[in-house]
């Protein structure tokens, strides 16, 4: 009789080894797999660190009469931020005489903190200032690809200069620049007469085929009360740009007759009955009535010799413009920030704002010019005139401005022909 082992062997031999192996695999496949779970204590998953939002650029368009200081204040920024920009930027002189329509931009962080500033000192240059890791401003200057398109216009004054400019197709920014060019010779509030006319050659700036803003006045002619004034833009050998009359004399004078734009003379120079004190005495300057807050400009290049309160004058500034000439400004609402005794100012720079401090019956600017300490009438006195161009500079001026002189003459001739035709038509209609 076979034992158990022998029986098993005999059975395997009977069914065959491969069949036996298949049965083993089939049986194993039917068995449920056994999984073991090991419990582990893991640290909590780290949370994604909250990312601070990236600083954002905000563009601001300059409004009429607005200064850079006011723009900074409107953004909630401090005088220290403004001072940092003015001492670290390139060509910051352009920021002292902003024009309506100019663009500046601010870079602010998540909590509205100052991170940077961007501006364009000229149409082809962009200056970007950004706060670096050390807290100082880093400057980056970019040359912008621009296209300048030259235009011309002719206008006749019937009411305001702005109305005449609009009818001639000029933007308000270009009208202001036209007035700025002739401000040494014409008071556009007091001297403008019906029938005055102007011819101007100017350019506009385009980027990528789109209008990007007003350019500058290239040449202009203004006939005021029958007197012809001319202005031609000239780039000198040192790179500076200025306006000269057709005979090569600089338009820029030592002093402005009116340090405030488009204001009305409310009180003239000379003896008058003082409106506050009630008795007659010498009024040593000119009073210009203007809305409170209107910017007051330095009449010339000079150094501030007094800034503070003065009896009768209220908030008062005096500027030494030359060894002989001193200018004074009174009744101001407030001073421009950053100025103090000893500060150097340039002609046209904002030094304060119209107010009614001191002995004033309303908002106005009291403006004085003193020659060797003696008060003179700013509207009638002879202002110091700079010397005309000569030698090589005069030859370069004539060569550079010759095309503009020809264009102005061409426009004048065309408008005169049109005027004669209009007059003939009027005469014919009247005769009929």
C-alpha positions as a printed Julia matrix, in Angstrom:
432×3 Matrix{Float64}:
   0.0     0.0     0.0
   1.36    3.34   -0.98
   2.12    6.0     1.58
   0.74    9.58    1.46
   3.83   10.96   -0.27
   3.81    8.21   -2.84
   0.12    8.78   -3.57
   0.71   12.5    -4.13
   3.58   11.77   -6.47
   1.5     9.29   -8.39
  -1.31   11.84   -8.73
   1.03   14.54  -10.03
   2.47   12.1   -12.5
  -1.03   11.2   -13.65
  -2.25   14.81  -14.3
   1.1    16.26  -15.37
   3.37   18.91  -13.82
   2.21   21.85  -16.01
  -1.42   21.27  -15.19
  -0.57   21.18  -11.54
   1.31   24.52  -11.78
  -1.69   26.11  -13.5
  -3.98   24.98  -10.71
  -1.68   26.53   -8.13
  -1.63   29.91   -9.97
  -5.44   29.87  -10.42
  -5.9    29.23   -6.74
  -3.5    32.02   -5.82
  -5.3    34.46   -8.13
  -8.59   33.81   -6.33
  -7.1    34.68   -2.97
  -7.68   38.35   -1.89
  -4.41   40.29   -1.64
  -3.36   41.29    1.83
  -2.45   44.99    2.39
  -0.77   46.33    5.48
  -1.26   49.96    6.52
   1.39   51.77    8.48
   0.2    54.83   10.4
   2.67   57.73   10.21
   2.48   61.14   11.9
   3.35   63.8     9.26
   3.89   67.53    9.79
   1.09   69.81    8.49
   1.35   70.79    4.85
   2.96   74.24    4.5
   0.57   77.0     3.45
   1.43   79.04    0.36
   3.02   82.29    1.5
   0.74   85.22    0.66
   2.34   87.1    -2.19
   2.34   90.88   -1.92
   0.73   92.45   -4.99
   3.24   93.9    -7.44
   3.61   97.69   -7.46
   1.37   99.4   -10.03
   2.03  102.42  -12.24
  -0.59  105.18  -12.15
  -0.51  107.86  -14.86
  -1.56  111.44  -14.03
  -2.37  114.18  -16.54
  -1.32  117.66  -15.45
  -4.22  120.09  -15.13
  -4.05  123.86  -15.81
  -2.23  125.67  -13.01
  -1.24  122.42  -11.28
   2.27  122.03   -9.9
   4.31  118.92   -9.19
   4.01  119.57   -5.45
   0.22  119.57   -5.68
   0.29  116.37   -7.73
   2.43  114.62   -5.11
   0.11  115.81   -2.34
  -2.93  114.53   -4.25
  -1.27  111.09   -4.35
  -0.8   111.15   -0.58
   2.99  111.4    -0.91
   5.3   113.49    1.22
   7.61  116.39    0.56
  10.51  114.02    1.19
   9.36  111.89   -1.77
   9.2   115.01   -3.96
  12.66  116.13   -2.8
  14.08  112.69   -3.59
  12.76  112.91   -7.15
  14.03  116.45   -7.72
  17.56  115.6    -6.53
  17.93  112.22   -8.28
  16.27  112.68  -11.64
  17.61  113.81  -15.01
  16.52  117.15  -16.45
  14.29  117.87  -13.45
  14.03  121.48  -14.62
  11.22  120.31  -16.87
   9.23  119.36  -13.75
   9.32  122.96  -12.49
   7.37  124.23  -15.5
   4.79  121.56  -16.23
   2.19  122.29  -18.9
  -1.45  121.17  -19.02
  -1.67  117.79  -20.71
   1.81  116.65  -19.64
   1.91  113.12  -18.21
   3.69  111.84  -15.11
   3.35  108.43  -13.46
   3.72  107.05   -9.93
   4.71  103.54   -8.88
   3.01  102.62   -5.59
   3.1    99.48   -3.47
   0.38   97.47   -1.7
   0.07  100.08    1.05
   0.27  103.04   -1.32
   3.91  103.63   -0.4
   6.1   105.45   -2.91
   8.06  103.02   -5.09
   8.92  105.07   -8.17
   8.24  107.99  -10.5
   8.29  108.37  -14.28
   8.27  111.48  -16.47
   9.37  112.76  -19.86
  11.65  115.81  -19.8
  11.24  116.01  -23.56
   9.28  114.16  -26.22
  12.05  111.66  -26.98
  13.21  110.86  -23.44
  11.62  108.97  -20.57
  13.15  109.0   -17.09
  12.18  106.22  -14.66
  13.08  106.4   -10.97
  12.64  103.33   -8.76
  13.34  102.8    -5.08
  16.31  100.41   -4.81
  17.12   97.95   -2.0
  19.14  100.62   -0.18
  16.16  102.98   -0.19
  17.67  105.34   -2.75
  16.23  106.11   -6.16
  17.84  104.38   -9.13
  17.58  106.28  -12.42
  16.94  104.68  -15.81
  16.78  106.82  -18.97
  15.05  105.49  -22.09
  15.06  106.97  -25.58
  11.54  106.86  -26.99
  10.84  106.28  -30.68
   8.79  109.29  -31.75
   7.63  110.98  -34.89
   7.15  114.72  -35.13
   4.57  116.08  -37.55
   4.82  119.75  -38.43
   1.67  121.88  -38.74
   0.9   125.54  -39.23
  -2.02  127.71  -38.19
  -3.22  131.25  -38.6
  -5.74  132.91  -36.32
  -7.42  136.25  -35.75
  -8.42  137.45  -32.28
 -12.03  138.52  -31.83
 -12.41  137.64  -28.15
  -9.96  135.55  -26.15
  -6.7   134.02  -27.34
  -8.04  130.55  -26.53
 -11.1   131.1   -28.72
  -8.9   132.29  -31.6
  -6.58  129.32  -31.1
  -9.43  126.83  -31.06
 -10.83  128.26  -34.29
  -7.38  127.95  -35.85
  -7.18  124.29  -34.8
  -4.74  124.7   -31.9
  -5.02  122.72  -28.67
  -5.16  124.62  -25.38
  -1.66  123.29  -24.59
  -0.29  124.81  -27.8
  -2.08  128.13  -27.14
  -0.46  128.28  -23.7
   2.95  127.62  -25.25
   2.34  130.37  -27.8
   1.49  132.8   -25.0
   4.57  131.63  -23.08
   6.83  132.42  -26.05
   5.62  136.05  -26.29
   5.06  136.67  -22.58
   8.03  139.08  -22.39
   6.47  141.46  -24.9
   2.7   140.94  -24.66
   0.41  140.83  -21.64
  -2.3   138.57  -23.08
  -4.87  139.7   -20.54
  -4.32  143.45  -20.81
  -2.79  144.06  -24.25
  -4.86  141.77  -26.49
  -6.93  143.7   -29.07
  -9.65  142.61  -31.55
  -8.0   142.14  -34.92
  -4.7   140.96  -33.48
  -3.53  137.96  -35.46
  -0.9   135.25  -35.28
   0.82  132.72  -37.49
   2.46  129.71  -35.89
   4.49  126.71  -37.05
   4.42  123.93  -34.48
   4.77  120.18  -34.22
   2.83  117.36  -32.58
   4.31  114.15  -31.25
   3.22  110.73  -32.45
   4.2   107.29  -31.15
   3.35  104.16  -33.08
   1.24  106.31  -35.4
  -0.9   107.67  -32.54
  -1.07  111.24  -31.23
   1.01  111.45  -28.05
   0.79  115.14  -27.22
   1.63  118.67  -28.25
   5.2   119.3   -29.27
   6.66  122.78  -29.32
   6.48  126.09  -31.12
   9.02  126.12  -33.95
   8.29  129.61  -35.24
   5.62  132.21  -34.62
   4.56  135.69  -35.51
   2.12  137.78  -33.45
   0.77  141.15  -34.52
  -0.48  143.02  -31.46
  -1.98  146.52  -31.86
  -0.16  146.83  -35.2
   3.25  145.85  -33.77
   4.82  142.69  -35.21
   6.64  140.28  -32.88
   8.53  137.22  -34.12
   9.9   134.11  -32.42
  12.13  131.35  -33.78
  13.28  128.3   -31.88
  17.07  127.92  -32.04
  19.27  125.13  -30.71
  22.6   126.63  -29.74
  26.07  125.07  -29.86
  25.91  124.08  -26.17
  22.68  122.15  -26.77
  20.41  124.68  -25.06
  17.23  125.78  -26.8
  15.78  129.3   -26.71
  13.58  131.63  -28.74
  14.96  134.56  -30.71
  13.36  137.29  -32.78
  13.96  137.27  -36.54
  16.94  139.61  -36.09
  18.59  137.22  -33.62
  17.72  138.93  -30.33
  16.75  136.61  -27.44
  13.1   136.92  -26.43
  13.89  136.0   -22.87
  14.29  139.11  -20.74
  15.94  139.56  -17.41
  12.52  139.88  -15.74
   8.88  139.14  -16.49
   6.5   142.07  -16.48
   3.76  139.84  -15.09
   4.71  136.81  -12.95
   1.21  135.37  -13.19
  -0.57  134.16  -16.32
  -3.87  135.62  -17.62
  -4.5   137.82  -14.58
  -6.26  141.19  -14.4
  -4.51  144.33  -13.16
  -6.58  145.44  -10.19
  -4.35  148.26   -9.0
  -1.65  150.19  -10.87
   1.68  151.61   -9.78
   1.68  155.16   -8.34
  -0.22  157.33   -5.88
  -3.58  155.93   -4.83
  -6.0   155.91   -1.92
  -5.13  152.82    0.08
  -8.27  150.62    0.16
  -7.49  149.4     3.69
  -5.83  152.37    5.42
  -8.0   154.97    3.68
  -5.34  157.59    2.88
  -3.34  158.38   -0.25
   0.16  157.0    -0.57
   2.52  155.52   -3.16
   1.54  152.06   -4.37
   4.96  150.58   -5.07
   3.89  147.76   -7.35
   1.18  146.22   -9.49
  -1.71  144.18   -8.08
  -2.93  141.27  -10.19
  -6.37  139.91   -9.3
  -6.63  136.16   -9.73
  -8.41  133.21   -8.08
  -6.99  131.94   -4.81
  -4.4   129.27   -5.43
  -3.27  130.55   -8.85
   0.48  129.8    -9.22
   2.91  132.71   -8.87
   6.13  132.46  -10.91
   9.57  133.88  -10.27
  10.05  136.87  -12.57
  13.71  136.07  -13.12
  16.63  133.89  -12.11
  17.8   134.76   -8.63
  18.2   133.97   -4.95
  15.47  134.27   -2.3
  16.46  136.92    0.24
  13.25  136.94    2.31
  10.46  134.42    2.83
   7.89  134.9     5.57
   5.33  137.29    7.01
   5.67  141.01    6.33
   3.54  143.86    7.64
   0.8   144.65    5.14
   2.15  142.21    2.54
   1.12  139.02    4.35
   3.06  136.04    3.0
   5.94  137.76    1.26
   8.97  136.74   -0.84
  11.82  138.88   -2.18
  14.26  137.65   -4.82
  17.62  139.19   -5.71
  17.62  138.81   -9.49
  20.84  140.73  -10.16
  23.04  143.25   -8.34
  20.64  146.01   -9.47
  17.24  144.28   -9.65
  15.08  142.85   -6.85
  11.54  141.53   -7.22
   8.94  141.17   -4.44
   5.7   139.17   -4.17
   3.0   139.71   -1.54
  -0.45  138.59   -0.27
   0.24  134.96   -1.19
  -1.92  132.22    0.26
   1.1   129.96    0.76
   4.63  129.39   -0.45
   5.77  126.64   -2.78
   7.3   123.84   -0.68
  11.06  123.41   -0.46
  11.92  127.1    -0.81
  13.79  129.07    1.84
  16.11  132.04    2.16
  19.12  131.24    0.0
  17.22  129.03   -2.47
  18.11  129.56   -6.13
  15.06  129.91   -8.38
  14.76  130.07  -12.15
  12.55  132.33  -14.21
   9.06  130.83  -14.45
   9.47  128.54  -11.44
   6.46  128.46   -9.1
   7.31  130.19   -5.82
   3.85  130.52   -4.27
   0.1   130.83   -4.76
  -2.28  133.79   -4.93
  -4.08  134.6    -1.71
  -5.37  137.5     0.37
  -3.01  137.55    3.35
  -1.94  140.87    4.88
  -3.79  144.06    4.0
  -5.72  142.76    1.01
  -9.38  143.22    0.11
  -9.46  140.08   -2.05
  -7.26  137.44   -3.63
  -4.48  139.09   -5.59
  -0.72  139.2    -6.09
   1.23  142.33   -5.2
   4.29  142.47   -7.49
   7.18  144.91   -7.19
  10.36  145.56   -9.12
  13.08  147.53   -7.35
  16.1   148.95   -9.19
  18.95  149.71   -6.78
  16.34  149.72   -4.01
  13.99  152.17   -5.74
  10.52  150.89   -6.8
   9.79  151.06  -10.55
   6.63  150.39  -12.55
   6.96  146.83  -13.93
   4.61  147.61  -16.83
   6.47  150.65  -18.19
  10.08  150.36  -17.05
  12.81  149.38  -19.49
  13.7   145.8   -18.79
  17.3   144.71  -19.24
  17.74  143.27  -22.75
  20.16  140.47  -23.52
  22.7   140.86  -26.3
  21.75  139.58  -29.79
  23.51  136.68  -31.46
  26.66  137.49  -33.38
  29.43  135.84  -35.38
  29.17  132.09  -35.91
  26.09  131.85  -33.68
  24.23  134.35  -35.88
  25.24  132.49  -39.05
  24.02  129.21  -37.54
  20.76  130.86  -36.45
  20.05  132.19  -39.94
  20.83  128.85  -41.55
  18.69  126.92  -39.05
  15.7   129.26  -39.19
  15.7   130.11  -42.92
  13.1   127.43  -43.83
  10.84  128.61  -40.99
  11.15  132.27  -42.02
  10.14  131.27  -45.56
   7.19  129.26  -44.29
   5.91  132.1   -42.1
   6.18  134.46  -45.09
   4.35  131.98  -47.3
   1.49  131.68  -44.81
   1.3   135.47  -44.38
   1.08  135.99  -48.13
  -1.65  133.36  -48.46
  -3.76  134.83  -45.64
  -3.37  138.34  -47.06
  -4.63  137.14  -50.46
  -7.61  135.46  -48.78
  -8.33  138.63  -46.82
  -8.32  140.7   -50.02
 -10.7   138.23  -51.68
 -13.06  138.37  -48.68
 -12.98  142.18  -48.73
 -13.78  142.25  -52.45
 -16.73  139.93  -51.89
 -17.99  142.14  -49.05
 -17.67  145.26  -51.21
 -19.6   143.58  -54.05
 -22.4   142.51  -51.75
 -22.59  145.99  -50.21
 -22.68  147.67  -53.63
 -25.53  145.44  -54.75
